Amino acid sequence: MKFDFASRTVWIGLAHARPSPNNTIVEDALGAYVTVLALAYNREHFAEMVANALEAHNFALLDLDDDEPLEARGGRADINPEIAVLAQQAVITEEVQFHTFHSYEEPMA
């Protein structure tokens, strides 16, 4: 994997995750969706960071959708203030930030 070490930026995406049996965040759920943000070099680095952070919270990353630099999204729509705070935290902590987990208990159609 090649990184441009001079240009990290905040990335945002929608993670689809499956909880492991010992997960306590979304007990008894089959899966969950969560908006994630992280300071990353590129799309591949962002996906790797998200997968590792989810694994640390007893989830497996199933899919990552709409992943792009936050500045690209901000050019098309207003950024929710909660997302802006998470973006700031991503820069300060250099860790993946999670918004609210939205779980489901029945298979998705």
RACOR-V246639 format. One record per pair of residues at least 12 apart in sequence whose ideal C-beta (glycine too) atoms are under 7 Angstrom apart, sorted by sequence separation. I is the first residue (numbers start at 1). J is the second residue. D is the distance in whole Angstrom. If there is no record, write none. Layout:
# RACOR-V246639
i->I j->J d->D
i->I j->J d->D
This chain:
# RACOR-V246639
i->38 j->50 d->7
i->18 j->31 d->5
i->19 j->32 d->7
i->86 j->99 d->6
i->17 j->31 d->6
i->36 j->50 d->5
i->50 j->64 d->6
i->16 j->31 d->6
i->17 j->32 d->5
i->83 j->99 d->7
i->16 j->33 d->6
i->17 j->34 d->7
i->47 j->64 d->5
i->70 j->87 d->6
i->82 j->99 d->7
i->15 j->33 d->7
i->14 j->33 d->6
i->15 j->34 d->5
i->47 j->67 d->7
i->14 j->35 d->6
i->15 j->36 d->5
i->46 j->67 d->6
i->12 j->35 d->7
i->13 j->36 d->6
i->43 j->67 d->6
i->12 j->37 d->5
i->11 j->37 d->7
i->10 j->37 d->6
i->11 j->38 d->6
i->10 j->39 d->6
i->11 j->40 d->5
i->8 j->39 d->5
i->31 j->62 d->7
i->8 j->40 d->6
i->25 j->57 d->6
i->8 j->41 d->5
i->13 j->46 d->7
i->37 j->70 d->7
i->7 j->41 d->7
i->11 j->46 d->4
i->15 j->50 d->6
i->23 j->58 d->4
i->5 j->41 d->7
i->22 j->58 d->6
i->23 j->59 d->6
i->4 j->41 d->6
i->13 j->50 d->7
i->17 j->54 d->5
i->3 j->41 d->4
i->20 j->58 d->4
i->3 j->42 d->7
i->15 j->54 d->7
i->19 j->58 d->6
i->20 j->59 d->7
i->19 j->59 d->5
i->20 j->60 d->7
i->18 j->59 d->7
i->3 j->45 d->6
i->17 j->59 d->4
i->18 j->60 d->5
i->1 j->44 d->6
i->17 j->60 d->6
i->53 j->96 d->4
i->17 j->61 d->6
i->18 j->62 d->6
i->17 j->62 d->6
i->15 j->61 d->6
i->16 j->62 d->5
i->50 j->96 d->6
i->16 j->63 d->4
i->49 j->96 d->5
i->15 j->64 d->5
i->37 j->86 d->5
i->37 j->87 d->5
i->13 j->64 d->5
i->14 j->65 d->5
i->39 j->90 d->5
i->13 j->65 d->6
i->14 j->66 d->5
i->38 j->90 d->5
i->39 j->91 d->6
i->13 j->66 d->6
i->37 j->90 d->5
i->13 j->67 d->3
i->39 j->94 d->6
i->11 j->67 d->6
i->12 j->68 d->7
i->11 j->68 d->7
i->11 j->69 d->6
i->12 j->70 d->5
i->38 j->96 d->4
i->10 j->69 d->7
i->11 j->70 d->7
i->38 j->97 d->7
i->9 j->69 d->5
i->10 j->70 d->4
i->36 j->96 d->6
i->37 j->97 d->5
i->12 j->73 d->6
i->36 j->97 d->7
i->9 j->71 d->7
i->36 j->98 d->6
i->34 j->98 d->5
i->35 j->99 d->4
i->34 j->99 d->6
i->34 j->100 d->7
i->34 j->101 d->5
i->34 j->102 d->7
i->32 j->101 d->5
i->33 j->102 d->5
i->32 j->102 d->6
i->32 j->103 d->4
i->31 j->103 d->7
i->31 j->104 d->6
i->29 j->103 d->4
i->30 j->104 d->6
i->26 j->101 d->6
i->29 j->104 d->6
i->30 j->105 d->6
i->25 j->101 d->6
i->29 j->105 d->5
i->30 j->106 d->7
i->10 j->87 d->5
i->26 j->103 d->4
i->28 j->105 d->6
i->30 j->107 d->7
i->10 j->90 d->5
i->10 j->91 d->6
